Amino acid sequence: MFDQDALHERGKALEDEFFRQVDQKLLADLKSADERENLKKQLASVTSFQDDELLADLIDGGFQPTTVAALALVPAVFVAWADGSVTPLERQAVMNAALRRGIEEQPLALQLLETWLHKHPPRSLWNLWKEYVSAVYSSFSDSSREALANEVRQQARTVAEASGGTLGFGKVSDAEQAILDDIGTLFSNESSVTRAQ
């Protein structure tokens, strides 16, 4: 014979535990949403971006205010990896570009860059960089846009030429050239879109 009171108590305990777990999950979700919103505000402050979707993509890409500086070096990193591995000369060229940008003052950004140079970053990072550049480009004056395009192109070409040709300079592989062309196309497209607005 069943003890109805014991069964009722057990059922009540299970119900209480269920709701306690649900409450904890809801609290964790709310906390996570608050933290994400706070991170969005910090990224907006650092980048001057107001586009919620771009800020969300940066967060989903693992970026924080302390690492977003590394985004500017994504083209150089992808050129370095174009032939399947990063040579010491390509690594040095990327690090030189990073130092010229003052990335040593952002230790987490520098650490992220080091990670990208040791392990090929995902293709999604390239797409995120394009989205980032589109946002940056549209907010710049004509002269700043030109300066940005020239800097990115030159930085990428320096990395592409680092391990080829005579004494490590001059030869650019087909894979590297494809990325350089992609960069050139991106800036050409952004320029025409910006002029049309």
C-alpha positions, 0 to 999 in steps of 0.5 A: 500500500502506498503512503499518499503523504510520502508520495505527495511530499516526494512529488512536491520536492521534485516540483520544487527542484524543477522550479529551482532549476528553471529559476536558476536558468532564467537568472543565468540567462538574464545575467548573460543577456545583461553581460552581453548588452554591457559588452555591446556598449563597451564595444560601441564605445571602443569602435564608435559603431552603433549597428547592433548587428555588427556589435552582436557579430563581433561578440559572437566572433569572440571579440571584446573591447580589449581584442578588437584592435586585432581585427585590423590585422586580419588581412595580413594574417590571411595572406600569411596563411594563404599557402597553407602555413605561416613562414617565419618571415611572414610572421615577422611581417605581421608582427611588425605591422602589429607593432606599428599599430601599437598593438603591444599596448593591448596584450589580449589583442596581441595574444589573439594575433599570436593565436591566429599566427599559430593556428589558421583562423576560421573563414568566418573571421574573414567575413567578420573582417569584411563586415567590420571594414564596411562599417568603418569605411562608411563612417570615414571621410574620403581621405581617411577611407583612402588612407585605410585602403592603402594601409590595409593593401600595403600591409597585406602586400608586405606580408605576401612578399615576405617569403617569396622571390629573391632574399625573401622579397618580390614573389607573390603566390597565386593564393596570396594574390587571390587574397590581395585581389579580394581586399582590392575588390572590397575597397573598390566596392565600398568606395562605389557604395559610399560615393553613391550614398 
